[in-house]
Amino acid sequence: MSGRKRIQVDESAWYRLLRSAEQLREVRRDLPKLVEDVRRQARVDVERGFADLRRRQQRSEESVQRLSEQTRTLEAETNQRLQQQAADLQRRLADGVGELRAETRAALDAQQRAMASALAAERRERIAQSTELTQRIDELTQDRALAEELSRAWLADADTMAALIAETLPHERYAPGELAAVLTRLAQARGNHELGRYDAALAVSQDGYHTLGELRVKVEQEDLARRSWQSAAVQAVALVELLIEENAERSVLGPDQREIPGVVLDVDYWSGGGLADFRRLAGAALRRARDEASSAQALQRICEEEAPMFEAQLSDAVQRAGLSQLASQVRVSLADEVAQVLAETAFYSLVDAEFADTDQRGAFFAKLRHENGSEIVLDIERAEPDSGGVVLRVVSLDHDTESEADRRSRAEAIQRALAEHGHQVHAPLAELPPEPEPLAVGEDRYDLAAHRRRGERSEGSTRP
Amino acid sequence: MSGAGSLVNVAATRVGTRALGPGLRSVVWVQGCPFTCRGCMSPDWIPDRPARLVAPGELAAELLADARVTGLTLSGGEPMAQAAALAETVARARAERDLSVLCFTGYRLERLRRDPPDPGVARLLACVDVLVDGQYVAELNDGRGLRGSRNQRVHRLNSWAGEEEYDFEDRPRSAEIALEGPSALLVGVPPPGLLDAFDAAVDAVRTRLSRNAMEGNGT
């Protein structure tokens, strides 16, 4: 004698309602407009990022002109290759904006593979050149004057390359400590050169120069890769920001799948501030994506993990808002029905009804009074914040209002009933006046006027 | 459903209610009852037929899904007809958390001790803190207390913190109607008039929603 279960909604009708809420999950994407907005924003970001790169390339060309004849051609070719890579990447990023994240990532992967392939080719070429030169060292060392001249030239070229790296490239970010290690070895070579040990100086300075050349290429390519991820991350989060605004207000579908005219779902309100949270999180992610201090790994994470997660959560928030609004309608509807029946069959009349703190997302209370003065409160709230379920409590408040005559009358009725069922009653049955009993919930939970006062004081709440 | 072996034949459960005993509790209503009390509020749960057969460990986990739950309420149907499986359920749940246990039964306590209807009755009684016993008699329903009718007795077999404040015999009644998916579950011993109101309200909402759906369907 403590429970009863009824099916209150036919399955077909229920699933129709659920489908209406489910459809809200599909985040609205006005694609042409969104893509154009993201494209415009991303172009500004890409252009800003590559302006630095062009300044560096100019500086690099000036450095190449100061190199000796033996390295100038090689480095000019390398410069050309790096510039070509950067130009390709810039074009792909600008062109690829409209293809959004998956396609952009594919382009980036292809770019990465091309870079790795170019680097491998360059390494092979340099090793071949080094081998050829090494074979000639024996011949060269026979001629001290020529050896001195070559050693000085390799040391000078190494100094030029080291200065270029130190002054223009973020080498400590991508190859921490490597430049310092090469400089130490070059200092030893310079010492040998000054002591007249040109053969030793030549071997070390030549090797040191090639190490610097590889370091330069490595840092340039790591930097390009980082810029790619930065651009993709900025685009991905910018798109999420636009999706948030695009979905801030949704139309409401009825069970017939048609829009209910004039009814708008305020997603932020019905999801309990869900959109405001996303705006804050997406804003922070965009700042990190644009931050030059963010690593390539962090940018990749924003692009591949955070942005898709934001989109999924946005979808959940929109659906949650829809269910929340639906649950609110069902709350009022059911309370209305229960109140009506109590009025018709048990002589209760509705005296007041209000949402907790006048907030439609919260509990709904309806207070009914019996003609004998006793009251009950229907207290309806969501089962769980994110579920579509609701809980209706029926709380009897008759302890304080019931008259002694009512209690005596009821005691007599019970006594008669006991006797009719053959229970022996030894003494006149009398009920003691009940002790006041605290409610299980907050003391003023059912003071509806207090809810109204709190609702009026709540300046921040904006109800649709 | 004593033939179900170690499984509990469950008619319904409710995790986290304040309508059936002190504090926040989880309730299991078992399927099958040997009594046919006139005016019983749960006639669908009287027939001894398989409903949802659940292993005690699984049922215990389901009932403890809300970390705030501090007690279990066993009702039905007739819990004593499935005493062994329910005792095992309580034992599994208590291995996880300190819980009070409240049990409703149509049997009188004396009969349960003298001539138990299930081999697990002694074990279940040993873990029940408050037992509300006796069959429901509609004419003795005085609209008060956590019992259906005045003839039913409240036995405090063990006391627990907070239980002393709870007036099982004479408290104003409260109930909850939980809407989960398409079904509505009335939880608690209903105040006067509520049972009819619940049925009528559910019928009215059902009719309205079905009508809306049909209109929306163009039929």
Interface residues (C-beta under 8 A of the other chain):
Chain A: M1 S2 G3 R4 K5 R6 I7 Q8 V9 D10 E11 S12 A13 W14 R16 L17 G254 P255 D256 Q257 R258 V330 S333 L334 E337 V338 Q340 V341 L342 T345 A346 Y348 I376 I380 A383 G388 G389 V390 V391 L392 R393 V394 V395 S396 L397 D398 H399 R410 A413 I414 A417 L418 E420 H421 H423 E431 P434 E435 E437 A440 V441
Chain B: A11 A12 R14 R18 A19 L20 V27 W29 C37 C40 M41 S42 D44 W45 T73 S75 F104 Y136 V137 E139 L140 D142 G143 R147 G148 S149 R150 N151 D167 D170 R171 P172 R173 S174 A175 E176 I177 A178 L179 E180 G181 P182 S183 A184 L185 L186 V187 G188 V189 P190 P191 P192 G193 L194 L195 D196 A197 F198 D199 A200 A201 V202 A204 V205 R206 R208 L209 S210 N212 A213 E215 G216 N217 G218
